[in-house]
Amino acid sequence: MSTYGQLLTDGIEQLSGLEYSDAALEAKELMGLAVGKDCRGTEFEELMWQECSESTEQSFFDLVVRRLSGEPLQYIIGEWDFCGLHFKVGRGVLIPRQDTELLIDIAVKLYKNSDSISVIDLCAGTGCIGLTLEQKLRVSELTLIEKYTDAFEYLLENKLALGSSAHIVKGDVTDETLTEQQMQADLIVCNPPYLTAADMGQLQKEVRAEPVEALFGGEDGLDLYRAVTRLWKHKLKEGGALLFEIGASQADEVMQLMIQHGFRDVRVKKDYAGNDRAVIGFRREA
């Protein structure tokens, strides 16, 4: 019978063949799920020399097999951290990523001194952007819009888990009728699908497990930027901001698109790795 330490070592060895993976981190996360404890801290270190049961060993290696098959770690665990908050995730919804935390930083810097702001989160997915802003800013009104049923279920679950007062809407952000029904906002934020056709052919195995509709943005990746900029600019209050996440090579196209639609002070922001990751612009005052 193996000790927990031996089991962890075996798991790391098996997972080490995965591309773009931290095998040690992933093995500890899967061990934690099998054992029912946080295996990243000192609590697990106390177990390292103890023998584990056959059922725990089997549970752990069943999880390793799922990971090796290409299932994302986040889906296996069933939740993931974003800006220090926990969001439920699973098949059918985009996994929150650290790159997207840049949008939170931008919005917080912009509105940290505001007594009250209204926010619309388009293509909301898990709701990680809008729900996090609600926690960090004085948000008086928050609307989160998501089209797809599986993602919408996670959005609802995360709203309830965080005790949010957000208004959630199941609908297509390219639907002009839906747009007309929404409030005017100080901030509209959107992380749309932005991968190109070429990008889709080069995806990592685990990314291919995420929903295509949350990834593919049309032949050039810009379909949703065009639709959102055109339809939703009228839903910004004067001086309000439209904030997009973008692909690393899309800054010029998205900035030009926003300028053509009358936005001012349009600028690009880089992520923590130095890649272009966000574009923000402001509605001109009448």
Secondary structure in CASP SS format (residue, H / E / C, confidence):
PFRMAT SS
TARGET T0000
AUTHOR 0000-0000-0000
METHOD secondary structure of the structure
MODEL  1
M C 1.00
S C 1.00
T E 1.00
Y H 1.00
G H 1.00
Q H 1.00
L H 1.00
L H 1.00
T H 1.00
D H 1.00
G H 1.00
I H 1.00
E H 1.00
Q H 1.00
L H 1.00
S C 1.00
G C 1.00
L C 1.00
E C 1.00
Y C 1.00
S C 1.00
D C 1.00
A H 1.00
A H 1.00
L H 1.00
E H 1.00
A H 1.00
K H 1.00
E H 1.00
L H 1.00
M H 1.00
G H 1.00
L H 1.00
A H 1.00
V H 1.00
G C 1.00
K C 1.00
D C 1.00
C C 1.00
R C 1.00
G C 1.00
T H 1.00
E H 1.00
F H 1.00
E H 1.00
E C 1.00
L C 1.00
M C 1.00
W C 1.00
Q C 1.00
E E 1.00
C C 1.00
S C 1.00
E H 1.00
S H 1.00
T H 1.00
E H 1.00
Q H 1.00
S H 1.00
F H 1.00
F H 1.00
D H 1.00
L H 1.00
V H 1.00
V H 1.00
R H 1.00
R H 1.00
L H 1.00
S C 1.00
G C 1.00
E C 1.00
P C 1.00
L H 1.00
Q H 1.00
Y H 1.00
I H 1.00
I H 1.00
G C 1.00
E E 1.00
W E 1.00
D E 1.00
F E 1.00
C C 1.00
G C 1.00
L E 1.00
H E 1.00
F E 1.00
K E 1.00
V C 1.00
G C 1.00
R C 1.00
G C 1.00
V C 1.00
L C 1.00
I C 1.00
P C 1.00
R C 1.00
Q H 1.00
D H 1.00
T H 1.00
E H 1.00
L H 1.00
L H 1.00
I H 1.00
D H 1.00
I H 1.00
A H 1.00
V H 1.00
K H 1.00
L H 1.00
Y H 1.00
K C 1.00
N C 1.00
S C 1.00
D C 1.00
S C 1.00
I E 1.00
S E 1.00
V E 1.00
I E 1.00
D E 1.00
L E 1.00
C C 1.00
A C 1.00
G C 1.00
T C 1.00
G C 1.00
C H 1.00
I H 1.00
G H 1.00
L H 1.00
T H 1.00
L H 1.00
E H 1.00
Q H 1.00
K H 1.00
L C 1.00
R C 1.00
V E 1.00
S E 1.00
E E 1.00
L E 1.00
T E 1.00
L E 1.00
I E 1.00
E E 1.00
K C 1.00
Y C 1.00
T H 1.00
D H 1.00
A H 1.00
F H 1.00
E H 1.00
Y H 1.00
L H 1.00
L H 1.00
E H 1.00
N H 1.00
K H 1.00
L H 1.00
A H 1.00
L C 1.00
G C 1.00
S C 1.00
S C 1.00
A C 1.00
H E 1.00
I E 1.00
V E 1.00
K E 1.00
G C 1.00
D C 1.00
V C 1.00
T C 1.00
D C 1.00
E H 1.00
T H 1.00
L H 1.00
T H 1.00
E H 1.00
Q H 1.00
Q C 1.00
M C 1.00
Q C 1.00
A E 1.00
D E 1.00
L E 1.00
I E 1.00
V E 1.00
C E 1.00
N C 1.00
P C 1.00
P C 1.00
Y C 1.00
L E 1.00
T C 1.00
A H 1.00
A H 1.00
D H 1.00
M H 1.00
G C 1.00
Q C 1.00
L C 1.00
Q C 1.00
K C 1.00
E C 1.00
V H 1.00
R H 1.00
A H 1.00
E C 1.00
P C 1.00
V H 1.00
E H 1.00
A H 1.00
L C 1.00
F E 1.00
G C 1.00
G C 1.00
E C 1.00
D C 1.00
G C 1.00
L C 1.00
D H 1.00
L H 1.00
Y H 1.00
R H 1.00
A H 1.00
V H 1.00
T H 1.00
R H 1.00
L H 1.00
W H 1.00
K H 1.00
H H 1.00
K H 1.00
L E 1.00
K E 1.00
E E 1.00
G E 1.00
G E 1.00
A E 1.00
L E 1.00
L E 1.00
F E 1.00
E E 1.00
I C 1.00
G C 1.00
A C 1.00
S C 1.00
Q C 1.00
A H 1.00
D H 1.00
E H 1.00
V H 1.00
M H 1.00
Q H 1.00
L H 1.00
M H 1.00
I H 1.00
Q H 1.00
H C 1.00
G C 1.00
F E 1.00
R E 1.00
D E 1.00
V E 1.00
R E 1.00
V E 1.00
K E 1.00
K E 1.00
D C 1.00
Y C 1.00
A C 1.00
G C 1.00
N C 1.00
D E 1.00
R E 1.00
A E 1.00
V E 1.00
I E 1.00
G E 1.00
F E 1.00
R E 1.00
R C 1.00
E C 1.00
A C 1.00
END
